[in-house]
């Protein structure tokens, strides 16, 4: 009876082969992680404004294209991949929110003749995502590892043990960081955490 392959080890092996230049491994990796990336994208998009045009499949594809462009990444393992995927997914969503904001500001300027500084508030979901991004950037300055924990837990859906493995710290440290981050983000976001 053949020995079953641990999914985490399979993903790690594909990442290492991809790092060595094996394009077939990159393609096999996409097949292997696609379902999880799509679930992560669906979870992220639940928080978007009603009627947004981005579908989970689109978010996965844009994220994956950006990841494929990462030529200098030294892929360590599955947790590292999903951690970077989480960061990339966040960047895709924040970039789209910023583009929407710029477009809305231009429309408001033309329609009302007001300056950017006096533009009315934008829709709450875009502000929430941008506020979250700004808060994470401030947290990254204050406590970089804690900010990475937030990205990996919130955006990648990694569990405590996976985050610990990715950051080379103990699960207890990740739990402490996660508790601190939740309290910090709640204050940073005005109690809306």
Secondary structure as the mmCIF struct_conf table of DSSP 4:
data_model
#
loop_
_struct_conf.conf_type_id
_struct_conf.id
_struct_conf.beg_label_comp_id
_struct_conf.beg_label_asym_id
_struct_conf.beg_label_seq_id
_struct_conf.end_label_comp_id
_struct_conf.end_label_asym_id
_struct_conf.end_label_seq_id
HELX_LH_PP_P HELX_LH_PP_P1 UNK A 2 UNK A 6
HELX_RH_AL_P HELX_RH_AL_P1 UNK A 7 UNK A 19
TURN_TY1_P TURN_TY1_P1 UNK A 20 UNK A 21
HELX_RH_AL_P HELX_RH_AL_P2 UNK A 23 UNK A 45
TURN_TY1_P TURN_TY1_P2 UNK A 46 UNK A 47
BEND BEND1 UNK A 48 UNK A 48
HELX_LH_PP_P HELX_LH_PP_P2 UNK A 49 UNK A 49
TURN_TY1_P TURN_TY1_P3 UNK A 50 UNK A 51
HELX_RH_AL_P HELX_RH_AL_P3 UNK A 56 UNK A 68
TURN_TY1_P TURN_TY1_P4 UNK A 69 UNK A 69
BEND BEND2 UNK A 72 UNK A 72
HELX_RH_AL_P HELX_RH_AL_P4 UNK A 78 UNK A 112
HELX_RH_3T_P HELX_RH_3T_P1 UNK A 116 UNK A 118
HELX_LH_PP_P HELX_LH_PP_P3 UNK A 119 UNK A 121
HELX_RH_AL_P HELX_RH_AL_P5 UNK A 124 UNK A 142
HELX_RH_AL_P HELX_RH_AL_P6 UNK A 144 UNK A 150
HELX_RH_PI_P HELX_RH_PI_P1 UNK A 151 UNK A 155
BEND BEND3 UNK A 156 UNK A 156
HELX_RH_AL_P HELX_RH_AL_P7 UNK A 160 UNK A 167
TURN_TY1_P TURN_TY1_P5 UNK A 168 UNK A 168
BEND BEND4 UNK A 169 UNK A 169
HELX_RH_AL_P HELX_RH_AL_P8 UNK A 171 UNK A 188
TURN_TY1_P TURN_TY1_P6 UNK A 189 UNK A 191
#
